[in-house]
């Protein structure tokens, strides 16, 4: 069968293709080839700038235009060369030598890939494409989710809600504050993520600039390597490497994304539960079906979809972060095939975040149900009453409230006020106690 969205094996390239097609610019075979071409050309220009050889400004512009105008036809040409070389990076080198011929720069062809090994190209291309995706796709998508949660938190900041610890009624809270929990958690992880450098390896066959140094022993290759990677590519060059980059910082990125995904899973499960408790209704769309058998149903499918995709993403991220930093001696090839899957967890995470935003946009607050749950659980103000009684040095207040409330089927407003009326305290204290309700016993929070 021809490859299409209907015949694709992975839902990333099938059912969900329209949601994540933009990730092809960072993680496809085409993207990897393009980034390799970019690195090779920038290194070639860098050597020219450092006076290893001379080319004109026009020639530099022509070379960089190869990247700017890089097409699938160019990528196909490189794949054709690869069928002969059986080496993907060498195919890029030969392609660029062909391009130098076209620019009448044939005499400079051997400066392409000078002194390098394939991992100098891969371990700059991949972190650069990863960096671009994180900055241009992943982080903006995550911040959009966080912003929407924050918007709802502000909208519902004064909505009182029965809290539940261990699934049991607990001291009331506000819906807005409960959403701010997720805003804060995401903000903390975004901050941590921003501190992790995008690391690269660039140092020749086994990391020691062997070929570079033997050809030009008077050149400071450490300084040149640092300048190329850090100033030209805006990556951080690792100083002591084997043939490959350590991948420790990349693993730290994966682990942070995994923690963020766990926070989002927690959000999805909470919202799903609130929907099941009828705290939220969901907007319906004409023509949509909630169940093939039960016409009344409006299922929280967006949060379920998100939870499933986040789980798949985390499984992939777990393998990536555990496997990549481990390589036999100076290098084995196990990282190569694994690195080709970097886009998989990112795609599932983007799909999940799209679903969360869609689900949040459907929520309709059922304030009557929230208020009814509070009204049916007057026992939750027992904490407030016994705390004030402690303040007044009343004997055994906790035990008195425990006897009144613990394990009882229902405690009503009348029950609580009758109890207060029998307390041996002054009228002002009784008035203070009777003013407490499940709706107003919600504490205080930082401004947001």
C-alpha angles and dihedrals in degrees: 000000000000114000111255139138087275096050101037114119095216119060086220088070093031127035095011099036095114091056097052106025089114090066089071086079089067110025111028125100087253091054094049091051091047093050090049090053089049093052094046092050094046090050091049091050090045091056089050091050089052090055099248085131137345132252132162127255088246090056090051090052091049092051094049090048087065087068095040091052097034110148140186087256088060090049091049090053090054091048089051090054089047091059086066100037095039084211121100100204093044087054089058090051092052091047091054091048087056089052091051088054089056090051092050090247097119092129089065098049096109091061087070107100090000112185093347136128123212091258092061084064098038095044091054098036095052098046089045093052089044091051092050092049093048092049099040104032118010103042094043090050091049093047089051090055091047091049092053092050089049091050091054091045090057092044092052100034093120097043108114115217137181109249121217125209116182083001091293128115111274140172108317122257136179125262091228093055092049089056090047087061088068093042090055094044092051092046091053093051093045088054092050091047091054092058095058111098122227098241127206138185119223117156114104132264099336100008101270103097087242097160094039093051096046091052097042108016094170094058119096097234094176090059092043092049092049092048094049096048099037103035102029099034100026092228129122115252116220109226101210116039143147117226088299138045117266093243089209093122091044088052088051089055090050092049092049092050088049091053090048090050090051089054089051091048088053089051092049092051093048093049090045089053093047089052090051089050089053093243086127132037118196130232113249127218122215111256096017120126123213097190134009089225108024112058095192097063126111103179125201089238096150092062091044091050090049093049091051094048092046089053092053090047092051093050090055093043090051091056093044094051093044098044108038099062090055118079131152114256112310093350146324126195100247092100093060100067092037092054090056087068098059090108094057099075091037091054094048089047093051090048089051094049090050089053092049092052090048091049094047089052091057097053118117116188115236097202093172091062093049090050093046091054090051092048091050092053109057089148088081091074089063089091090056094048096047091047092055089046089053088053089054091048091243111171117259098342095164092054092048092053091043091057090049099047116017114110094351118142095234137348114205133200088256092053091052095045091047089053091049091048091058095050117112095236135110125278093253092056091048090051090050091050094047090053090065114098134171086250098056100034093090103118124217135292139191114276117270 
